[in-house]
């Protein structure tokens, strides 16, 4: 309220009142200090707020969403998060796995961010080269989707043509992705490097086919190395067990006798030198 404290020169609505009749998102709720948690609890529990400097309460009609990357239940156990607030918020929970556990989404997300930053910066980037895409899908993304967005933004800003190539990616990302690729196919040469040429880059259908074949080979290799143990193969690839089952079904692979078996051709999987171009 105006005059409630020094420099309070005008009255204005806070976030809860601004969102009244709609939806309010409280992002990174796990970072709230305890003092603020008690204030949020009152608003969430009673759907009422009181402006600083006012004796009147305002009744709210809104939907409240909260987001966090932290384990709130563990924070409750250590006293870092109020139990009453946690149980009030934990009415319906949607758990989104980190990007490293769903690397199959990398291509679609990258395409979305290319279109997004094209609009913002007035660029005309049309595609990502197969080599760059292979590295994006091999990287583990410790910064999650936000890191992928910033990587695409950087590439579009610094790039000078209509495609994103390996040289447009951060050097540390390239180094880490190459290190993860190397154990599957040795030194990452051949298609991983040459795919940035005009012929390969201008043929997105061929690029997608090559990456699909590479992913199939990577899954087959992991199953072979794990002697048919799907859980161990999934850990090697850095994906969940359901994810490797989906990929086995997609590529017609099954683990038999310690070797991955191609259900479509009846042949055991072969390990080509380019098998690690894409790893999920």
C-alpha positions as a Markdown table, in Angstrom:
| # | Residue | x | y | z |
|---|---|---|---|---|
| 1 | Unk | 0.0 | 0.0 | 0.0 |
| 2 | Unk | 1.1 | 3.6 | -0.6 |
| 3 | Unk | 3.0 | 4.9 | 2.5 |
| 4 | Unk | 3.4 | 1.4 | 4.0 |
| 5 | Unk | 7.2 | 2.0 | 4.2 |
| 6 | Unk | 9.9 | 4.3 | 3.0 |
| 7 | Unk | 9.7 | 4.8 | -0.8 |
| 8 | Unk | 6.3 | 3.1 | -1.1 |
| 9 | Unk | 5.0 | 5.9 | -3.3 |
| 10 | Unk | 2.1 | 4.1 | -4.8 |
| 11 | Unk | -0.3 | 1.1 | -4.3 |
| 12 | Unk | 0.1 | -1.9 | -6.6 |
| 13 | Unk | -1.1 | -5.5 | -6.7 |
| 14 | Unk | 1.3 | -8.3 | -5.9 |
| 15 | Unk | 1.8 | -11.4 | -8.0 |
| 16 | Unk | -1.1 | -13.3 | -6.3 |
| 17 | Unk | -3.6 | -10.6 | -7.0 |
| 18 | Unk | -2.3 | -10.0 | -10.6 |
| 19 | Unk | -2.9 | -13.7 | -11.3 |
| 20 | Unk | -6.4 | -13.7 | -9.7 |
| 21 | Unk | -8.8 | -15.5 | -12.0 |
| 22 | Unk | -6.0 | -17.3 | -13.8 |
| 23 | Unk | -2.9 | -19.4 | -13.0 |
| 24 | Unk | 0.2 | -18.4 | -10.9 |
| 25 | Unk | 3.4 | -20.3 | -11.3 |
| 26 | Unk | 5.9 | -20.3 | -8.4 |
| 27 | Unk | 9.2 | -21.3 | -10.0 |
| 28 | Unk | 12.1 | -22.8 | -8.0 |
| 29 | Unk | 9.9 | -23.1 | -4.9 |
| 30 | Unk | 12.6 | -25.2 | -3.2 |
| 31 | Unk | 14.8 | -22.1 | -3.0 |
| 32 | Unk | 12.3 | -20.2 | -0.8 |
| 33 | Unk | 13.7 | -19.1 | 2.6 |
| 34 | Unk | 11.7 | -20.4 | 5.6 |
| 35 | Unk | 10.3 | -16.9 | 6.4 |
| 36 | Unk | 8.8 | -16.7 | 2.9 |
| 37 | Unk | 7.5 | -20.2 | 3.1 |
| 38 | Unk | 5.3 | -19.3 | 6.0 |
| 39 | Unk | 3.8 | -16.4 | 4.0 |
| 40 | Unk | 3.3 | -18.6 | 0.9 |
| 41 | Unk | 1.6 | -21.2 | 3.2 |
| 42 | Unk | -1.1 | -18.8 | 4.3 |
| 43 | Unk | -1.8 | -17.7 | 0.8 |
| 44 | Unk | -2.0 | -21.3 | -0.5 |
| 45 | Unk | -3.9 | -22.7 | 2.5 |
| 46 | Unk | -6.6 | -19.9 | 2.7 |
| 47 | Unk | -6.4 | -18.5 | -0.8 |
| 48 | Unk | -6.2 | -15.0 | 0.8 |
| 49 | Unk | -3.5 | -12.3 | 0.7 |
| 50 | Unk | -3.0 | -9.1 | 2.6 |
| 51 | Unk | -1.1 | -6.2 | 1.2 |
| 52 | Unk | 1.7 | -4.7 | 3.2 |
| 53 | Unk | 0.3 | -1.7 | 5.0 |
| 54 | Unk | -3.3 | -2.9 | 4.8 |
| 55 | Unk | -5.6 | -4.4 | 7.4 |
| 56 | Unk | -7.9 | -6.0 | 4.7 |
| 57 | Unk | -7.5 | -9.4 | 3.2 |
| 58 | Unk | -8.2 | -10.2 | -0.5 |
| 59 | Unk | -9.9 | -13.5 | -1.4 |
| 60 | Unk | -8.3 | -15.2 | -4.4 |
| 61 | Unk | -9.7 | -17.4 | -7.1 |
| 62 | Unk | -6.7 | -18.9 | -9.0 |
| 63 | Unk | -4.8 | -22.1 | -9.8 |
| 64 | Unk | -1.4 | -22.4 | -8.2 |
| 65 | Unk | 1.4 | -24.4 | -9.9 |
| 66 | Unk | 4.9 | -24.8 | -8.4 |
| 67 | Unk | 8.1 | -26.1 | -10.0 |
| 68 | Unk | 11.4 | -27.2 | -8.5 |
| 69 | Unk | 14.4 | -29.2 | -9.5 |
| 70 | Unk | 15.1 | -30.2 | -5.8 |
| 71 | Unk | 13.8 | -33.1 | -3.8 |
| 72 | Unk | 11.3 | -31.4 | -1.5 |
| 73 | Unk | 10.5 | -34.5 | 0.5 |
| 74 | Unk | 14.2 | -34.8 | 1.4 |
| 75 | Unk | 14.3 | -31.1 | 2.3 |
| 76 | Unk | 11.3 | -31.7 | 4.6 |
| 77 | Unk | 13.3 | -34.4 | 6.4 |
| 78 | Unk | 16.3 | -32.1 | 6.9 |
| 79 | Unk | 14.2 | -29.2 | 8.0 |
| 80 | Unk | 14.9 | -27.1 | 5.0 |
| 81 | Unk | 11.3 | -27.0 | 3.8 |
| 82 | Unk | 8.1 | -26.7 | 5.8 |
| 83 | Unk | 6.3 | -30.0 | 6.0 |
| 84 | Unk | 2.8 | -28.3 | 6.1 |
| 85 | Unk | 3.6 | -26.3 | 3.0 |
| 86 | Unk | 4.9 | -29.4 | 1.2 |
| 87 | Unk | 1.9 | -31.5 | 1.9 |
| 88 | Unk | -0.4 | -28.6 | 0.9 |
| 89 | Unk | 1.4 | -28.3 | -2.4 |
| 90 | Unk | 1.8 | -32.0 | -3.2 |
| 91 | Unk | -1.7 | -32.5 | -4.3 |
| 92 | Unk | -1.0 | -33.6 | -7.9 |
| 93 | Unk | 2.6 | -34.1 | -9.0 |
| 94 | Unk | 4.1 | -34.3 | -12.5 |
| 95 | Unk | 7.7 | -35.6 | -12.5 |
| 96 | Unk | 9.6 | -34.7 | -15.6 |
| 97 | Unk | 12.8 | -36.7 | -16.1 |
| 98 | Unk | 15.9 | -34.8 | -16.9 |
| 99 | Unk | 17.0 | -34.5 | -20.5 |
| 100 | Unk | 19.8 | -36.9 | -20.0 |
| 101 | Unk | 17.2 | -39.6 | -19.4 |
| 102 | Unk | 15.2 | -38.8 | -22.6 |
| 103 | Unk | 17.8 | -38.0 | -25.1 |
| 104 | Unk | 15.5 | -39.1 | -27.8 |
| 105 | Unk | 13.7 | -35.7 | -27.3 |
| 106 | Unk | 16.9 | -33.7 | -28.1 |
| 107 | Unk | 16.2 | -33.4 | -31.8 |
| 108 | Unk | 12.7 | -32.2 | -31.4 |
| 109 | Unk | 13.7 | -29.7 | -28.7 |
| 110 | Unk | 16.6 | -28.5 | -30.7 |
| 111 | Unk | 14.3 | -27.9 | -33.7 |
| 112 | Unk | 11.9 | -25.9 | -31.5 |
| 113 | Unk | 14.7 | -23.7 | -30.2 |
| 114 | Unk | 16.1 | -23.1 | -33.7 |
| 115 | Unk | 12.7 | -21.8 | -34.8 |
| 116 | Unk | 12.3 | -19.8 | -31.6 |
| 117 | Unk | 15.7 | -18.0 | -31.9 |
| 118 | Unk | 15.3 | -17.6 | -35.7 |
| 119 | Unk | 12.3 | -15.4 | -34.9 |
| 120 | Unk | 14.0 | -13.5 | -32.1 |
| 121 | Unk | 17.2 | -12.7 | -34.0 |
| 122 | Unk | 15.8 | -12.6 | -37.6 |
| 123 | Unk | 18.0 | -15.5 | -38.7 |
| 124 | Unk | 17.3 | -18.2 | -41.3 |
| 125 | Unk | 18.9 | -21.3 | -39.9 |
| 126 | Unk | 17.2 | -24.2 | -41.7 |
| 127 | Unk | 18.8 | -27.3 | -40.1 |
| 128 | Unk | 21.4 | -28.8 | -37.9 |
| 129 | Unk | 24.1 | -30.9 | -39.6 |
| 130 | Unk | 24.2 | -34.6 | -38.8 |
| 131 | Unk | 27.6 | -34.2 | -37.0 |
| 132 | Unk | 26.4 | -31.5 | -34.7 |
| 133 | Unk | 23.1 | -33.4 | -34.1 |
| 134 | Unk | 25.0 | -36.5 | -33.1 |
| 135 | Unk | 27.0 | -34.5 | -30.6 |
| 136 | Unk | 23.9 | -32.9 | -29.2 |
| 137 | Unk | 22.4 | -36.3 | -28.7 |
| 138 | Unk | 25.5 | -37.8 | -27.1 |
| 139 | Unk | 25.9 | -35.0 | -24.5 |
| 140 | Unk | 24.4 | -35.5 | -21.1 |
| 141 | Unk | 23.1 | -32.0 | -20.5 |
| 142 | Unk | 23.8 | -31.3 | -16.8 |
| 143 | Unk | 22.1 | -28.0 | -17.3 |
| 144 | Unk | 19.0 | -29.8 | -18.6 |
| 145 | Unk | 16.7 | -28.2 | -21.3 |
| 146 | Unk | 17.8 | -24.7 | -20.4 |
| 147 | Unk | 21.4 | -25.6 | -21.3 |
| 148 | Unk | 20.2 | -26.9 | -24.7 |
| 149 | Unk | 18.3 | -23.7 | -25.3 |
| 150 | Unk | 21.3 | -21.6 | -24.6 |
| 151 | Unk | 23.5 | -23.8 | -26.8 |
| 152 | Unk | 21.2 | -23.4 | -29.7 |
| 153 | Unk | 20.9 | -19.6 | -29.0 |
| 154 | Unk | 24.7 | -19.3 | -29.0 |
| 155 | Unk | 25.0 | -21.3 | -32.2 |
| 156 | Unk | 22.5 | -19.2 | -34.1 |
| 157 | Unk | 24.1 | -16.0 | -32.9 |
| 158 | Unk | 27.6 | -17.0 | -33.8 |
| 159 | Unk | 26.8 | -19.0 | -36.9 |
| 160 | Unk | 27.3 | -17.4 | -40.4 |
| 161 | Unk | 25.3 | -19.7 | -42.6 |
| 162 | Unk | 21.9 | -21.5 | -42.8 |
| 163 | Unk | 22.9 | -24.5 | -40.7 |
| 164 | Unk | 24.4 | -25.3 | -37.3 |
| 165 | Unk | 27.6 | -27.3 | -37.6 |
| 166 | Unk | 30.0 | -28.8 | -35.1 |
| 167 | Unk | 32.2 | -25.6 | -35.0 |
| 168 | Unk | 29.2 | -23.6 | -33.8 |
| 169 | Unk | 28.9 | -25.7 | -30.6 |
| 170 | Unk | 30.7 | -24.9 | -27.3 |
| 171 | Unk | 34.2 | -26.6 | -27.3 |
| 172 | Unk | 33.5 | -28.2 | -23.9 |
| 173 | Unk | 30.3 | -29.7 | -25.1 |
| 174 | Unk | 32.0 | -31.2 | -28.2 |
| 175 | Unk | 34.9 | -32.6 | -26.1 |
| 176 | Unk | 32.6 | -34.3 | -23.6 |
| 177 | Unk | 30.2 | -35.7 | -26.3 |
| 178 | Unk | 33.2 | -37.0 | -28.3 |
| 179 | Unk | 34.5 | -38.7 | -25.1 |
| 180 | Unk | 31.2 | -40.5 | -24.7 |
| 181 | Unk | 31.1 | -41.5 | -28.3 |
| 182 | Unk | 34.6 | -42.8 | -28.6 |
| 183 | Unk | 34.2 | -46.0 | -26.4 |
| 184 | Unk | 31.5 | -47.2 | -28.8 |
| 185 | Unk | 33.3 | -46.8 | -32.1 |
| 186 | Unk | 36.9 | -45.9 | -31.3 |
| 187 | Unk | 38.2 | -42.6 | -32.7 |
| 188 | Unk | 35.1 | -40.7 | -33.9 |
| 189 | Unk | 36.0 | -40.1 | -37.5 |
| 190 | Unk | 34.3 | -40.9 | -40.8 |
| 191 | Unk | 30.6 | -39.8 | -40.9 |
| 192 | Unk | 30.8 | -37.9 | -37.6 |
| 193 | Unk | 33.3 | -35.4 | -39.2 |
| 194 | Unk | 32.4 | -35.6 | -42.9 |
| 195 | Unk | 28.7 | -35.3 | -42.3 |
| 196 | Unk | 29.1 | -31.5 | -42.0 |
| 197 | Unk | 29.9 | -31.3 | -45.7 |
| 198 | Unk | 27.4 | -29.7 | -48.1 |
| 199 | Unk | 26.1 | -33.0 | -49.5 |
| 200 | Unk | 25.3 | -34.6 | -46.1 |
| 201 | Unk | 24.1 | -31.3 | -44.5 |
| 202 | Unk | 21.7 | -30.6 | -47.4 |
| 203 | Unk | 20.1 | -34.0 | -47.1 |
| 204 | Unk | 18.2 | -34.1 | -43.8 |
| 205 | Unk | 16.4 | -37.4 | -44.7 |
| 206 | Unk | 19.8 | -39.1 | -45.3 |
| 207 | Unk | 21.1 | -37.6 | -42.1 |
| 208 | Unk | 18.1 | -38.8 | -40.1 |
| 209 | Unk | 18.6 | -42.3 | -41.5 |
| 210 | Unk | 22.3 | -42.4 | -40.7 |
| 211 | Unk | 21.6 | -41.2 | -37.1 |
| 212 | Unk | 18.9 | -43.8 | -36.7 |
| 213 | Unk | 21.2 | -46.6 | -37.9 |
| 214 | Unk | 23.9 | -45.3 | -35.5 |
| 215 | Unk | 21.5 | -45.4 | -32.6 |
| 216 | Unk | 20.4 | -48.9 | -33.4 |
| 217 | Unk | 24.1 | -50.0 | -33.5 |
| 218 | Unk | 24.8 | -48.2 | -30.1 |
| 219 | Unk | 21.9 | -50.0 | -28.5 |
| 220 | Unk | 23.0 | -53.3 | -30.0 |
| 221 | Unk | 26.6 | -52.8 | -28.7 |
| 222 | Unk | 25.4 | -52.0 | -25.2 |
| 223 | Unk | 23.3 | -55.2 | -25.1 |
| 224 | Unk | 26.3 | -57.2 | -26.3 |
| 225 | Unk | 28.6 | -55.7 | -23.8 |
| 226 | Unk | 26.1 | -56.3 | -21.0 |
| 227 | Unk | 25.6 | -60.0 | -22.1 |
| 228 | Unk | 21.9 | -59.4 | -22.6 |
| 229 | Unk | 21.3 | -57.6 | -19.3 |
| 230 | Unk | 18.9 | -54.8 | -20.4 |
| 231 | Unk | 19.3 | -52.9 | -17.1 |
| 232 | Unk | 23.0 | -52.9 | -17.3 |
| 233 | Unk | 22.9 | -51.8 | -21.0 |
| 234 | Unk | 20.5 | -49.0 | -20.1 |
| 235 | Unk | 22.9 | -47.7 | -17.4 |
| 236 | Unk | 25.8 | -47.9 | -19.9 |
| 237 | Unk | 23.8 | -45.7 | -22.4 |
| 238 | Unk | 22.7 | -43.4 | -19.6 |
| 239 | Unk | 19.0 | -44.0 | -20.2 |
| 240 | Unk | 16.2 | -45.6 | -18.2 |
| 241 | Unk | 15.2 | -49.3 | -18.5 |
| 242 | Unk | 11.8 | -48.5 | -20.1 |
| 243 | Unk | 13.7 | -46.3 | -22.6 |
| 244 | Unk | 15.9 | -49.2 | -23.7 |
| 245 | Unk | 12.9 | -51.5 | -24.0 |
| 246 | Unk | 11.3 | -48.9 | -26.3 |
| 247 | Unk | 14.4 | -48.7 | -28.5 |
| 248 | Unk | 14.7 | -52.5 | -28.6 |
| 249 | Unk | 11.1 | -52.7 | -29.8 |
| 250 | Unk | 11.6 | -49.8 | -32.3 |
| 251 | Unk | 14.7 | -51.4 | -33.9 |
| 252 | Unk | 13.5 | -55.0 | -33.6 |
| 253 | Unk | 16.3 | -56.0 | -31.2 |
| 254 | Unk | 16.2 | -58.6 | -28.5 |
| 255 | Unk | 18.9 | -59.8 | -26.1 |
| 256 | Unk | 19.6 | -63.5 | -26.6 |
| 257 | Unk | 22.6 | -65.5 | -25.5 |
| 258 | Unk | 24.7 | -62.5 | -24.6 |
| 259 | Unk | 24.3 | -60.9 | -28.1 |
| 260 | Unk | 21.7 | -58.5 | -29.4 |
| 261 | Unk | 19.7 | -60.3 | -32.1 |
| 262 | Unk | 18.0 | -58.5 | -34.9 |
| 263 | Unk | 14.5 | -59.8 | -34.9 |
| 264 | Unk | 13.8 | -58.5 | -38.4 |
| 265 | Unk | 16.9 | -60.0 | -40.2 |
| 266 | Unk | 17.6 | -62.9 | -37.9 |
| 267 | Unk | 21.2 | -61.8 | -37.6 |
| 268 | Unk | 23.3 | -60.8 | -34.7 |
| 269 | Unk | 24.2 | -57.1 | -34.5 |
| 270 | Unk | 27.4 | -56.0 | -36.2 |
| 271 | Unk | 29.5 | -53.2 | -34.7 |
| 272 | Unk | 30.4 | -50.7 | -37.4 |
| 273 | Unk | 33.0 | -48.0 | -36.8 |
| 274 | Unk | 30.2 | -45.3 | -36.9 |
| 275 | Unk | 28.0 | -47.0 | -34.3 |
| 276 | Unk | 28.4 | -44.2 | -31.8 |
| 277 | Unk | 27.3 | -41.2 | -33.8 |
| 278 | Unk | 24.1 | -41.1 | -31.7 |
| 279 | Unk | 23.8 | -42.2 | -28.1 |
| 280 | Unk | 20.7 | -41.8 | -25.9 |
